[in-house]
Structures are given as structure tokens and as C-alpha cells.
Amino acid sequence: MSRRGGGRRSETRRDQDSSTPSPSFQRGGGGGGRGRGGRGGSTPAPSPTPVRAPTSAAPGYLSATAGPSAKPTPQAAYTAAAASSSSSVGELSQETAKKLTLGGTITTGGLVPVSSKAIVPPRRPDYGKIGKKCVIRANHFVVEVSDRDLFHYDVAITPEITSKKVNRDVISQLVRSYRESHLGNRMPAYDGRKSLYTAGALPFEAKEFVVKLAERGDPASSSSSVKKERQFKVAIKYASKVDMYHLKEFLSGRQADAPQETIQILDIVLRASPSEKYITVGRSFFSPDLGPKGDLGDGIEYWRGYYQSLRPAQMGLSFNIDVSARSFYEPILVTEFVAKYFNFRDLSRPLSDQERVKVKKALRGIKVQITYSDYTKSYKVTGISNLPVNKTMFTLDDKKTKVSVYQYFQERYNIGLKYTSLPPLQAGTDAKPIYLPMELCQIAGGQRYTKKLNERQVTALLRATCQRPSARENNIKQMVRQNDYSRNALVRDEFGIQVNEELTLVDARVLPPPMLKYHDTGRQARVDPRFGQWNMIDKKMVNGGRIDFWTCLNFSTRVHRELPFEFCWQLMDMCNNKGMEFNPEPIIPIRSADSRQIEKALHDVHKQCTAELANQKGKQLQLLIIILPDVTGSYGKIKRVCETELGIVSQCCQPQQAKKLSKQYMENVALKINVKAGGRNTVLNDAFHRRIPLLTDVPTIVFGADVTHPQAGEDAGPSIAAVVASMDWPEVTKYRGLVSAQAHREEIIEDLYKKYQDPKKGLVHGGMIRELLIAFKRSTGQKPFRIIFYRDGVSEGQFSQVLLHEMQAIRQACGSLEEGYGPRVTFVVVQKRHHTRFFPADHSRRDQTDKSGNILPGTVVDTAICHPTEFDFYLNSHAGIQGTSRPTHYHVLFDENNFSSDGLQTLTNNLCYTYARCTRSVSIVPPAYYAHLAAFRARYYIEGETSDAGSSGGTAEFRPLPVIKENVKDVMFYC
């Protein structure tokens, strides 16, 4: 269940009664003839019929009073075309589902669907042509497969085992024992669970085998050479036959949906050998054999490894391989780990109750090995005792004698425990606990550390893994050579798979940067960015904001007492020089406050400012400059109090930066302050002059959306959804943001649209899309006729579900505003969490790289490694700073606006130059970036409010987000 509230007004203020229009909807509008905008410069692909919109609406939103002239306008024609396809709310869900599945009527290009459940995103309309052509390398490797029939068999192992490693050991032993006698000399590939695959049929339909698996570590024996055998029954049963025909048809573009089972089988074959040799984490493998380990501190280390994935592409089957690193527990004594992790210097003293709870939480779930015997035995820690080892009692096997853990190890093993005040570890169950002294247990090697790394550890990991492009490319090549896929017997001989060992050469283009417009009063009113960056020298903000009422609050004790005054004066001077109107006098005197009483200090400032402005109706404190405390950890509290309790727009500054009085730092802060004051730093020159196709021809709103989830290891907190939308058509640089809490790790945004029955008002509509459409109308005086929706944070497996639910929510939100209102939508997924990397074809040529050695900003790829038929592309829109740049992958899931490849690629790249916080192009399209920032800001609001009790089972309950004040939402507060 969604817990709304963050960034949202109360139900009575926010939601519009279905029978009562908002006053702002009485202006502007459409009406007029039919028709629709085409796509310039390319032949349109067949377009799906617009999804039908619901009818229950606010009549004023589509009012035809467009101004003094009643002549039809392009906007009016556009609206009429969209509105002509409207129908009732009741038809919406069925119609949307029908359109978004192959079972519907919009399959294009004559493709024959294999499955009625597969989603059909639009086909690639064409290939891009704009930009300077070049050739780059991608960490994708061509895979060739022999035409062999593949067979799938179900596997059942009794007794059932949860460990994939043990399962693999069982099947490996089965193959060794029965390959020649019963398996027709076949060498199968096994997924570690319930599926087995062969290239060619096994000589039976179903058969049961008995497998004896030898294992070391018999507690009854004093010799580690003596083996204990475990017996398993393995039932293998024929499931299906899979041929390569559908894969060939899909790769050639003659089949609509991907044969996922075939690709999965080939992927399992390629993963079989690494899965036996290395530690598996998702699609990645890690091992000390793959590179030197490194220390992260606190008993944590990192291992090097690599990621691999097989996927269909235009060039055929593409094998994506990238180097990687992950954090693991150090294989050290538990006492040593506790001392490192908690910085305990004296383990001889008893733990406090609070310390014991923290130690229990840190150790729970870790596998440990005992060190006090000749054999190796592992236990999984379930907790720790409430008492130290010399006071923790248990009953011996005679069921009479009670002894302490300390006494037991003294008498049984002649071991005198050193740390008698430490509690023992507990394994087993509460009913039958097994107590293990910490000092006699070692953390088993190869266990991934899944909790959140601290700032120092993140820095150390990034420093260790940050590689220049040439070094990363060489490491990837080394991984491929080391794994030697094409000489592996299972891969090459049994399944006939060949993996090319050279990185793929890919045709690419470098898009030209857009011209940016600044204010005409500056010496430089326009700028042509070079290599993805520029500066503010001789430029003034295109729309400078105005700050009349401000003050400053300093929480740092390490800066000179006069520093806040000098810092604010220089910052104010910078803001004025760059085009803002900044009152030189603070509304109340600049002051310092105790960092231990942050909330009180903020409330006091708000109270005094309110008193000062009591005689000026509607006036309030516009900006509070805050010099943060010297110790980190208070930023979230400051933002929560300012933005959700007091309605204060704030600008926080680090004390170590503030005391430098750096002009560059002042300039960067001025950019943030301007957008928080409602200003704009720069705009696209072509947008200003309305020369951008499918953006400036008719009122267009650009959305960005993202969902962030609780940190790794936290299983109770809410996920946070954020949606931002442009408010300043045609320039599209000013974004309003809304946030909402929803169920733990729920990816679909639940609060895009909602409706409920009010006892007095009847049916009431709400949701983030509706609220942002209303805000757009109020801001521009026009309603949007086109929606471009950039959706971040969606994996390929979620495409169908997210698109179906969120497109329906968009349609319902639009239809709730006016009967027949259905702006055309383009829905684009933005993916940053992938493993594709690009490298210059020749690292020595300076015309192929930027200063960091990366490919040039603006490099776009829509060939070779991209989807065989669908509309996707990779865009490296930013200049590298350090390490290897990660391009962003854009995948179009729905397109009623008929974008050409050039149109969408150029628009996306150009928008990356409008990010408000810096004078650089950014790596991800700004609306998606802003949604990400807004979601993380909301995470600060609830920090510390979730329970530390761990898993509660079922759906986690959480508090709703505190409501962001209206005056804060009116500006880009999240910047």
C-alpha cells in the first residue's frame, strides 16, 4: 500500500473534485481542425493508435477559449487529433493492455508473434545520420553458435538443497559416474537449481540416479582425511526441445519476441565453468585468482572479478564482459572482526546492551568455521548470547549436567578462553542452540558483504577500481583470455559455441553540441560548448532570480568568526555579477549557532524572519544560507526541517569549502541559488527560438521519474518515487518535483494517478501526473499537447509491467482533467546500471578522445550492439573526468509522437547541456537526473525513522513522507 505525503498537499487542497475545474484551466486551450505533426527528415514508421483516455474530467482543462483569435492553431489541430481517440475510463485498462501486448492489433512490420504475452515496443524507425561518423570499440564479443538441437530436462535432487554449490557438486559427481553408461556420453550444462540442458537428447525420457557425494569434516573422526558420504537421489525428466530456428528468426528481424529460453540456455553454458571456479554474485564472478584483493577497513576487503551476459543484438549474439569489484568479509577471527568493525580496543571488558545489539546485527547470517579441531565445520550465526561465555549455561548430552561455555571448552578441549566477557556466538535454533566462542571461530572466506559501505570504504573501492579507458580495455581482454571460453570442452565441443576474443568495432557518431543562450547583457550571450564543458566567464544567467529576504546560519566552530560575513558578501556579489538581483542586507543579522541544537536554531531563525516580515503581506524568507557543522550527519535533518516543517529554501555549504572563498566554488553555488530562486541559468538557443522538432512546435511537457530503494541489507524501509516535470515550455529547463513513499522495493510508481470516493465531493482524482499537469498549465498558461516521459531505474525484466501500469496511469491522469484529453506520449526508459563500455579505436589519437582518454561527448551508438529491432541507443553525452565513462542506454517503450532516431537522440543529447548545477553536459538526461536527486532528498526526510529490528516478515510498514511546503515545491529545491 502506498504511503503518500512526500511533496504532496493534503487531499482537500491538492485533489480536484471531478465536477469542479481548477480556476487556472479557464485560460488557453485548443479546438479546431484535425491533423497531427509528422516527423521531419524520415519516413514515419506505423504508429499505434493513441491509448484511449477516461471521460470523468475537469471541463475547464480543454476550454476552447484560446485568446482573441478563434483561428485554428497547430496546437488546436494537435489536440483534436489526440482527442478524437478518446473513450471511457472503463475501456482504458483493457485498451492499454491490448495495445501493449502482442495479442493486440498494433504489431508492426508484419512480424509474427510467438507469444501473446510479450510486449511490443516500437520498432526502430530508422538509423541516425546526424553527427561526425567514427569507429569505437565496445566490450561486446561476437558469439557464434552451431545449429544443434537443445534439450531441457527437469532436475529434482532429494533431499532438497538450497546451496547452488552443493547442487553443482552433486550433478558433477553424477556426470562423472554415469556419463558413459547412462547419459549417452553427453556433457550437460546445469543451472544450479532445477534445470539441465544438453546438445542432443539423452537416451531416456526419465530416470532416477543415486549419487554419493564425499565431504570432508566428519566430527566423529579426528582425521581430516576420512570422508563422510552423503547420498542423494537425482531424478532427471525430459521437459522440452529447443531448436535454434526462433533465435535466427529473431536476430534477423523476422520474429517479434526474443526466444528467451534459447538465449538463457546458451548463457548457462557460458557460465557453467566460471560458476564452478569462482564466487557467483548475480551475473558476476569474483575470486582472488582474478586479481589482487584490497583492504577496505573494518574487516572488509574487496575482490576483483568480472560481469558477463549474453544478449541478442544487431550483430548477432553479443557477449558483454566487464571488469568489476565487490566487497567481501575478511577471513579473520570473529574477535578480530569485531575489534576492527566497531573499533573496540579492549575486548576484555563486557559489552553494553547497546553494543551487544549492534554486534548481533553485524554478525547475524555470517558463516563461520571452528578452529579448535582437526576437522573443518561451518556454522551460520543466528545471534549471540545475552551473557558472556563464563555465564552462558547449557545442558550436556546427559540431559542433567549444566555447564558454562567457558567451562565446557576448558574441560572438553583443554582450551582456556581469553575473552571471558564476550558473549558466545549462537548457531542452530533457539530451542537447540549451539554456542561458539568468538575467539575460536573464523569468518569463512568468500562471503559477500552486502551492507552499505561507509564513505571512506566507497572512496577506497572507487580508487581501486577506477581505471583509465586503455587500462580497463586491457583488463577486459585479459579476463576473456583467462576464461578461454572457446577452448572449454562444454562450450566448444559439446554445444558448438565460439566466442570471439576481440572487442567489437562499432560504427558511432559524435553529435554536435547545442548552442546555449545566456542573457544578452553579458559579454557572451551565446556559447558553443567544446568537449562537453564551458564556463561562466563573461556570461550572465538567462533569467536571474531575485532574493530580497535572506540570512545566514553558521554551525561550524572551525571557521573564523568573521568568515560567515565575508563568505556571504562574496557569494552575494557573485550572484549579482552573474545576473541575479540579490539584496546586500540580510533580513536578520548573520549568526552562528550550536550544532547540537540544529532544530531549535532553524525554528528561531524562521520565527524572527516571520516577525520581521509581519507587516509585508505574502512576504517570507526566500533563502537561508547554512554553513554546515564540522561533523557530517546533519544535512538530512536540516533539509527535513527547512523543507517540510518551516517552508524555507536553503543552500547548505561545507565549512572546508566556504573558508577557501574560492571564486569557482562561489560560481557553482550561485548556479544552485538561482534555480532555487526561480531563475534559469541557461537555455537551449534553438528552444528559445522554437527550432526543435517535436518539442517547441506545440506545448510539450518533459517528465523525469525514478524510484530509489532502501540501502542494501535494509529490509524494512519504504521505496521513494520521484517525478519531475518541466514548467517553462518552450525552453524546458525549469522542473517542478514531487515525491511519494511506497511499498518496500516496489518498482512501479504507485502514486502517478489515484482516485477515491469522498463522502461530500464524490469521485476525487489525484496523483503526481495530474498535479504536475495542473502546475504546467498554471505556469505556462497552456496545456501540454505532447508528453515526453524519461523513466529511470527500470531493468529489462520490468519493461512490460512498468509500461503497462504507468502508461495507464498517465492516460487516466490526463483523462481526469478533461473528457477526451489525451496528449501523445513518448515513454523512454533510461538505464545507467549496465556494463557496456566504449573505448576509442586508437587511444593514441587525440582527435578520438577527450582529456581523460574517453570517447568524445556526444558519441551515440544505435548499431551493432543495440537491439535487433527495437528503438534503443547508447549515448555518451558527457566528458569524462576520471576512470572510464559509462554511456547511458535509452530504450523507447512507447512512441505516439513518431520520433526519428536523429530527433530523439539529438533532443536527449541537447537536454544534457541544460543541467542547472554545473557548466558541463551530464551523463544522464536532466529530468531523470532531477528525479533521482528529488528521490534521494526525500530519503533524508525519513532517515532514522525506520526500525533497526531487521526483517519483520510480510509487507513493511513505514511512516508517510512529511509534506513538502508549497513555496519549496515551487522551485528546484532538490538542486
N, C-alpha and C positions, 0 to 999 in steps of 0.2 A: 504494500500500500504506500502510495506516495505521501510524504510529509511535506506539504508545501509551505511556503512562507518566505524563503530567502529571496530577497529582491522583489517581493510581491506586496501589493497593497492588500488591505483586508478585503474580504469578499464583498462587503457592501460598497466599498469605494471603487474597487477595481473592476468588478464584473458588470457588464451591461445587461440590463433586462432585455430579453429578446424582443420586447414590444416597444422599448424606448431607445431611440438612437442617441449617440453622443452628439452634443452640440457641434463638435468640430467636423462632423460628417456632412454638414449642410452646405459646405462650400465645395467647389470643384466637381469633377465627375466626368462622365463620358456621354454615351448616347451616340447615335449617328449610324453610319453605314457599316457594311460588313467588310471583311478582309483581314489579312494578317501579314505581319512583317516577315520577309524572307531572309535567307542567309546570303549575304553578299559574297561573291567570289567563289562559289562552289555549287554543285548540284545537290539540292536537298535530298536527304535520304527519306524514305517513307516515315511519316510521323504518326505516332499513336494518337488516337482521339483523346482530347483532354478528359481527365477524370471528372466525373460529374460532381457538382457542388450541392450542398444541402440548401434548403429553402428558408428555414427559420432564421430571420435576419433583422438587422437594424436598417430600415428603409433608407435612412439618410446617406448611407455609405456610397450608394451608386446614384446619388442625385444627379440629374442631367443639367443642373444649372452651372454650366461651365464658365460663365463670365458674360461680358457684354455681348459677345458674338455667339450666335447659335450655329455657326458653320461647323460641319463635322471636322474633327481633327484626327491625326494619326492615332492619338490615344483613344479617341472615341471609337474609331474603327476597330482598334485592337481589342477594346473591351467588348464590343458587340460580338466579335468572333469568339472570344472566350465565353461570353455569357450564353451564346447560342447552344452550348452543350450542357446547360445546367439541368439538374433533376433533383429529386427529393433526397432528404437525408437517408431515408430507408434504403435507397438504392446504392448508397455510397460504398459501404463495405464490400458488397457483392461485386460492384463495378470495379472498384480498385483491385480487389483480389483477382478478378478476371483479367484485368489489364496486365497485372504484374506477374502472371503465370503463363506458362506455355499452353495451358489449357484455354487461354483466351484467344481473341481474334487478331492480335497485333503482331504475330510472328512475322518477321521481315526477311526479305531476300530469298524467299522460297525454301527456307530451312525446314527440315522435317524434325519435329521434336521427338526425342526418345522417351522423355519423361514428362508427364503433365504437371509435375510439381516444381520443375526447375524455373528459376527466374530468368527473364529475358531482358537484360539491359539493352539499350540501343546499340545497334551495330556502329562500328567506326564509320563516320560519314565520308572521310577521305583522309589523306595524309597531309600533314602540314608542309608548307612550302616556304613560309617566311623565315628569314634569317640566313646567316652565313653557314654553308654546309661544312661539316668537319667529320672526322672519324675518331671515335674514342674506344676504349676498352671497357668491358663490363665483367664483373666477377660471376658471369654465367658461362657454363660449359656445355657444349652440344653433346647430347646423348643420342646414340643410335641403337635401335632395338631390332633384333631378328624377329621374323614373323613366326612366332611359336605360340601354340595354344597354351593358355594359362588355366590352371585348375585350383579351385578354392576348396579347402577342407576345414570342417569344424573340428576343434580340438577340445576335449574335456579331460582335465587332469584330476584324479582323485587320490588322496584328499586334496581339496582345493587350496591353492597357494596364492597369496596376494603379491608376493615378490616376483617381479618380472625376471630378475636374475636367476632365481631358483627354477622358474618355469623354463628358461632358456637352457639351464643345465640339464633338466630332465629331458627335453626334446633333443639336445645334443647327444646325450647318452643313448637315447632311443635310436637315433640315426646311426651312431657308431655300432650299435648292437644288431640292428635289423636292416640296414640299408641294402645289403646284397641279398639277404634271404627273403625279405618281405616287402621292400619298398621299390623293387624293380630297378635298383641301383640309382634311384632318384636322390638328388640332394635338395631338400625343401628349404624354403625361407619361412621363418616363423616370426610372428609379430609380438611374442612375449605374453599374449593373452589367450585368445580362443580361435585364432585363425592360422592356417598353414597353407602355403602356396607352392605349387610345383609347375615346372615347364614340361608338360606331358602328364598323362594320367598315371596314378598309382594302380597297381594290379588288384585292387579291391574297391568295393563300394564303402564298406565299413569294416573296421577291425579294432580289436582291443589288445593292447600290449601291456606287459608288466615290465617296469623299469626299476632297477635297483641303483640308487644313487648313493655313492660313498661320500661320507662327510667326516672331516676331522673334528676333534674336540669332544670325545666321549668323556663325560665327567666321571664315569665309573673306572676309567683307566688312568694310570699315571704316565702312560707313554703316548705322546702325540702321534706316533707312527701307526698306532692301532686305529682302524677305521670303523665307524659305525655305518651301517647301511640303512637307508630309508627306502621303503618300497612304495611305488606309485602305480596306479592303473591309468593308462592313457588311451582314450577312445578317439579314433580318427574316423570321420564320416564325410563322404563326398557332399559338397554343398552346391557348387555351380562350376560351369565352364565359362571362361572369359577369353574372347579372341581379341585380336589387335585391330579388327576392322573399324570399330567405332572410334578408336583413338585416331586412326589415319583420317577418317572422315572429318572428325572434329578439327584436327590440325590443318586440314586443307580448306576449312571453312564451309564444308558441305553439311555439317551437323551442328545443331544449335547448342546442345548442352554437353558439357565435358563428361567423358566417361571416367568418373572419379574412382571407381573401383580398379580399373586398369592402371591408372596413374598411381594409386595407393599401393598396388602390388609391386610395381617397379620401384617405388620409393622404399618399401620394406626390404626388397632385395638389396638395394644400395646401402641400407642401414644395418643389415644383418651383421656384417663383420665388425664395424665400429661398436655396435651395441654389446658385443661380447668382450671387447677390449677396454672400453672406456666407460666413464660415468655418464649416464644419459640425463640431460635436463631438457625436456621438451624436444625440440628438433636439434639440439646442440649436444656436443660431446666434449668432455673435459678429462684431462689426465696430466699428471706430472711428466709423462712421456711426450706431451705436445708442446712443451716449453717450460722454462723455469718458473717455479712458484714465487710468490712475493708476499711480504708481510703487510697486513692492513692494520695491525694493532688490535688490542683487546682480545687476543686469542683467535683472531680471524685472519685468514690468508686468501689469496686469490690463485686460481688455477687458470691456465690458458687452455684454449680449445678452439672449436670451430662449429659453425652452423652449416647445415646442409638441407636442401629442399629441392624436390623435383617438381617442375610445373610446366604446363603447356605454354608455348609461345609461338610467335610467327615463324621463328627459325626451326621449329620442331619441338622436341623435348629439351627443356633448359634445366641445367643442374646448377642451382645457386649455392655458392660456397663463400663463407666469410669467416674471418678470424673473430674470436670472442674471448671473454674472460668473465669469470663468476667468482663469488665469494664462497669459501668453504671454512668449516671449523678446522682449526689446527689439531692434529692428532696428539694431544698432550694430556697429562694427568688432569683430572677434573679439578683438583685443588689448584693447579697452576692456572687453569682456565678461569676459575672463579676469581683468583687474585688479579689476573690481567683484566678480565671483563668489568669487574666492579672496582678496580684499583684498591683492593684490600691489601694493606701492608702487613697486617698481623692476623694470621689465620688461627692463632691460639686462643683468641678471645671469642666469646659466644656471639652469635648473630642476633641482632634485634629482630622483633617480629616483622618490621617493615623490610629489613634486609633479607630475611628468610623468604618472604613472599616474592621478592624480586629474583632471588636465586632460583626458587622453584620455577618461576615463569621462564627464566633463561634456560634452564636445563631440561624442562619437560619435553619429551619427544625425541631427545638425543639418544643415539645408540652408543653404549659404552662397552668396553671389553675389560674383563677382570685380568689382573696382573699377578695374582698371588698363587697361581698354579701352573703346572707344566702345559696344560691344555688351554686352548682359547675358547672362551664362551662369551657370547654377546647378550646384552640385555637392553631393553628400551626403557628409558627413565620415564616413570609415570608421575613422580613427585619426589618430595623429600620429607623426612620425618619432622614432626614438630619439636622433637627433643634431640639433644646431641647424642653421639654414639654411646657414651657411657651411661645414658639414661633411657635409651630406646630399648625396650624389652620385647622378647618374642619367645614362643614356646618351642622347644626342641621336638624332634620326631617322636619321642616317647610320650608326647602329649601331657607331660607332667612338669618337666623342669623348665623354669623360666630363667633366661639369661639375658644380659645386655649384649648389644652388638660388639662392644669393646671386649667383653669377657669371652664371647664366642670365638673371635679371631685370635685371642691370646691363647685359649685352650686348644682350639682345633688346629690352627695353623702356626702356632708359636710366633704370632706377629703382634708386636706391641704398637698399637696405633698412636701416631704422633699428635694428630689434631683431634683431641678428645672432645673439644667444644663444638665441633662442626656436626651438623646433623647428617645421618647417612642418606644416600640415595635410596629411593624406593622403586622397585620394579614389580612386575606381577599385578595383582589386583588388591583392592583394599581388604577383601576377605582373606586372601592369601598373599600377604606382602613378602617381597624379598628385599632384605636390607643390604646395601653395599656401601662400604666406607669410601668416601670421595677419594682419599689418598691412594686407594688400591684399584681405582678404575681409570682407564684411559679412554678418551673420546675416540671412537672408531674413525678411521680415515675415510675420506671421500664423501662426507656428508655436507650437503649444500647448506649454507647459511641463508635463510630466507627472510630474516628480519631486516628492517630498514637500516642501511648503513648511516653512520653519522657523517657530518660534513667533512671531517678530516679523512675518514675512510673513503668517501666518494672522491675526494681530491686525489688521494693516493692511487685509487683504482684508475681514474681517468689519466693520471700522469703515466701510469704503467702501460696503459693500452692505447694512448694517443700516439698515432703513427702518421708520419707524412705519407702521402699517396704512394710514392715509389716503394717505401718500406712495407706498407700494407699489401701492395700488389705482390711483392716478392714473398711475403709470408703466406699469402693465399696460394700461390703457386707451390710453395713448399708443402703445404697441407695436402694438396692434391697429389703431389708426387709421393708423399709419405704414405698416403692411404692406398695408392696404386690400384684404383678401382678396376681398371681394365685387365689386370693380371690376377684378380681374385677369381678363384675357381667357381664359386657360386655365381658371381656376376657375369663373368665372361663365358665360361664353358657351359654352365647349366642353363642360364637364362639368355645368353647371347646378347649381353648389353655391353656397349663400348662407350667409354667416357673420354672425350677429347681433353687433353691436358693443357690446352692453351685457352686463355681468356678470349672471349668473343669480341671481335671487332664489330662495332655498331655504328651505323650512319646516324649522325646527330646534326642539329642546327643550333647556332647561337643567336637567340632573338635579340633584336636591338633594344636598348633601354629606352624607357619613355622619357619625354621631356617633362620636367617638373616646373610648376608655376609657383613663384613666391610673390610677395607684394610689389607693386610697381614702384613704390617709393624707395626700395632698396637699390643699391648699385647694380645688382644682378637679379633681375626679375624672373629669369628662367635659367634652368640648369640642365645640362645633358650629362647625366651621371656616367662616370667611367669606372669600369671594373666593380660595379655594384656599390659604389660609395661616393660621397660628396661631403661638403661641409657647409656651415652657416656663415662663412665669411662673406661680407658684402650682401647679405640677404636678410630680408625681414619676413616674418611669418605672414602667410597669405591672409589670415584673419586673426589678428591679435586679440586675445581676450582682455577683459577689464577686471582688475582686482581693486576694489575700493576699501574693503574691510578685511584686514588680515592681522595676524600676530604670530609670534614665535614662542615655542616652549622647548627649553633645553633640559634633557635628562642626563647629560654626560657630566661627569665630575673630572674628566681628564683633559678638558679643553680650558683655555684661559677664559676668565670670566667675561672679558670683553669680546671674545670670539663670536658669540651669537649675534651681537650687534653688527660687527664687521661683515660677517657672513651674509646676514640678511640684506645689508646695504648693497653689497656687491651682487647678490642674487637679484635684487630688485632692479639694480642698474642694468644687469644683463637682460632681464625680461623687457625692460623699456627699450633697450637698444635693438632688440630683435623684433619689436613691433607691438608689444603689449602696452596696455595702459595700467601701470602699477603705482598705486598711491604710496608715496615715500613714507607716510606716517602710519604706524600700526594703530589699530583701534584701541588696544590697551598695551601698556608697556611690555616689551620683550622680557621674559623672566626665565629663571631656572627652577627646577622642582626636583623633589626626591623620587628617584626611580623605584623606590619601594611603595610609593603611593600614586601610581600612574593614573588610576581611575579617578581618584579624588582631584588630582591636578587638572585632568581634562574637564571634569564637571565644573570645577571652579572657573576655568577659562571660559567655558560656554556660558556660565551664569553671568559673569562680568560683561562679556560681549553683548549678551542679550539685554542686559540693563543699559549699556551704553547706547544701544540702538532702539530702545523702547519707544522713543518719540518719532522714529522714522519707519513708517508703516511698510511692512513687507520686506524690510532690510534685515540681513543676517550676516554672520561671519562667513566669508567666502572661502578663506584659505587659512589653515593652521600649519605653519612650518614647524616640524618637530625634529630636533636633533636627538637621535635615539640614545638609550642608555649604553654604557660601555660593554655590558654583558648582553649577549644575544638572548632572544627568547620572548621579548615583549612586543614585537612588531604585530603579531596577530591580535593581541589584546587591544593595542592602540587602535587598529583598524576596526575591530568589532565595536568598540565603544564609540568611536567617531562616526562610523557609517550607519550603525543600526540603532544606537541609543540617542545620540546628540544631533545627528544630521550635519556633521562637519566634514568638509572635503579637506583632506590632509596631504601634506607632502613630507614623507619621512626621509631623513638624511643620516648616513652613517657618520659618527663623530670623526673617525680617522680620515674620511674624505672631506668633511666640512672644514677641518682645521688646515687643510692644504691650500684652501682658497684658490683652487685651480680654475682657470677660465674654461677649460674643456668640460670640467665637471659642472660648472655653473650653466654652461650652454645646454648640456644634456638635461639638467634639472628643469631649466626654463622650458624645454620642449614638453616635458610632462606637465608642468604647471599650466601651460597654455591650453592644453586639451582639457584639463580639469577645470579651467575657467570658461569652457565652452568655445574656445577658439579652435582654429585649424592651422597646422604648421605648414603644410604644402598640399597641393592638389595636382592631379594629372592635367597637363596643359590641354590634351585632347578632350578630357572630360569637361573642362571649363568651357571649351568652345564647342562642345557637343559633337565630337567627331569619333566617338567609339561605338561601333555597331553593336546592337543588342544590349546596350547599356544606357546610352544617352538619347536614343530616339524616342522612347516613351518612359514615363516614370517607372523606375526599376529599384527594387529593394534587394540588397545583398545580405543574406543571413550567414552567420557562422555558428556552429553548435558543437559542443563537446561534452563528454561525461568523464569525470575523474572518479577513481575508485579509492577506497582506503588503502593505506600502505601495505606492503607485503607483510604477512603474518598477523594482520589485524582482521578479525573475523566478525566484527560486530558493528562497525560504523557505517553510516549511510554513504551511498554514492551521491555525487553532486553533478547535476546537469546545469549547463550554462548555455544561453542563447543570446547572441548579439545581433543587431540589425542596423544597417546604415540609415541615417536620418537626414542626409543632405544631398539628395539627388539634384543635379547630375554628377556632383563631384565625388560622392561615395568615399568619404574619409572619416566621417564622424559617426560613431557607433554607440547605440544605447544597449546596455547589458542587463539581463535578468538571470537569476539563479534559482534553483529549486533542489531540495533534498529528495531523494527517492530510495527505494529498497537497496539493500546491500548488494553491490556488484551487478545491479540491473543496468544493462547497456542501452535499452530503448528509453528514450526520453519520455517520461510518463506525463509531464505537465505541459506538453505542447498545446494540447486542447483538452478542455474538460467542460462538462455541463452538469447541472444538478437542478433539482426542483426546490424552489424557495416557497415557503408557505404563503407569502404575500405576493411575490413577484412572478411566481410560476417558473417556467424554464429559464434558467440563467446560464449564459455562456461565459467561459473564461479561458485561461491558458496563456502561455508565453507568446505564441504566434499572434494571437488576437491582440494582446496588449501592445505588441511591437508594431503591428499594422495600424492600430489606432494612433500610436505615437508618431509614426511616419506621416500620417495624414495631418496631424496637428503641426508637425514640424515643417512640412513642405507645402501644405495646402492642397495636396493631390493624393490620390490613392495609387498604389503601385499596380501596374498592369503586367509586370513581369517579376518573378521571384527567382533569384539565383541562390541556391542553398548549398553552402560548403559544410559538410558534416565530417568532423574529425573523430578519430578513435574507434573506427569500425573495422573489424577483421573480415576477411573474405567469407568466412563461415557465417557471418551475421548479416551479409548484404541483403538477402531476401527478407529476413524478418524485420530488420530496421527500415528498409524501404517501404514495405507493406504498411507497417504501423505508422511511421512518421509521415509518409505521403498522405495517408488517410487523415491524419491529424491536421496537416496543413490545409487540406481541402475543407475539412469540417470547420476549421477556424475561419477560413475565407467566407464560406457559405453562411456562417453565423452572423456575419456583418451585413450581408445583403443578399437577397434572393438572386441567384444567377451569377454571383460574383466568383469568378474562377480564373485568376491570373495564371498565365502559363508558367510552369515550373521547370527549372533545370536543377537536378539533385546530384551533387558531386561529392563522392567520398574522398577525404584527404587522409593519406596514410604516410606516416613518418616512421612507424615502427616496422621497418622491413630491413632486409640485408643486402639490397642491391647497392653497389658502389661503382662509381665511374672513375676511370683513370685516363690521363692523356695518352694518346697513342705513342707519343715521343716525349718523355719527361724533360728532355734537354732543350726542346724548342719553346722559347719564351712566348711566342705568339699563340701557343696552345694552352698556357697555364696562367693562373693569377700569381700573386706574390707568394702564396702559401704552397704552390705546386699543384693546386687542384685545377680541375677543369674550369672554364670561364663561366661567370654568372650569366644566366640566360640560356644555358645549354638545355635543350629539350630533346627527348627521345620518344618516338611513337612507332618505332620499327623493331624488328628482330626479337628483342626480349619481351616485348609487350604482348598483350592478349591476342590470340589469333584472329578474333572477330570483333571484340567489344571495344568501346570508346575509352581508352585509357592512355596515359602518357606519364613519363617521368620528367620532372622539371627541377633543374639545379638553379634556383633563382638568386642565390646569394654568393658572395665572395667568401672563400674560406679564410679562417683566422689561424687555426691550428688543427692538426690532425687531418683526416680525410673527410671531405664534405659528404653529407648524406642527402641525396636528392629526395624530393617529395613525390609520392605517387598519387596521381589524381585519376579516379575511376568514375566515369559518368554512369549513374544507375537509372536516370530518368531524364528525358530532354524533350520538352514540348516547344522549346524555342529554336530548335533546329540549328544549333551552333555548328559551325565548321571546326575542323581541328585547329586551323590558324586562329579563328575567332576566340575560342576558349583558351587556347594556350597563350595567346598574346594578352588577353584580358587578365588571366591569372598572373602572368609574369609582371604586367604593369602594376597590378594592385600590390604586389610585393614591395614596390617602391614607395608606398604610402603609409608605412608603419610609423606611428606617431612618436615612438620613444627614441629613435636614433636616425642618423643620416646615412643609413645603409639599407640596401634591399635585404629582405629577410627570407629565410628558407621555406616558410610556410605562408600561405595566403593570409593576410592580416585578419579578416573576420574569424577564421578558425583560430588564429593565434590569440586574438582578444577573448574568444570564448574560453580558451584554455586558461588565460590569466584570470578571468572572472570566476571560473570554477575553483581555481586554487585560492583566490581571495576568500571565497565562501568557506573553503575548508578551514581557514583561520578562524572563522566565526564560531565553529563548533569544536575547535581544538581543546582537548582536555575534558570534553563533556561525555565522551564515550567511556564505557566501563573497561577496566583492566582485567576483568574476570575471565577473559578468553571466550571460547565458543559457548554460546548459550543454547545452541541447537535450534533448528527451525529458523523462522524469519526474525532478524534482529530488529529490536525496537530502538528508536532514536528520537531525539528531540527535533522539532522542526527548525529550520533555519530562522534566525532572527530577521525581521523585516528591514530591508534597506530603506532609509528615508528617501522621500521623493526628490528632494533637491540634490541628493547624492546621485541618484539614478539618472538625473538629467544630464550628467556629464560623464566623461570617460574615467570614472573613479578608479578603475582597475589598472590604469596605466602606471 
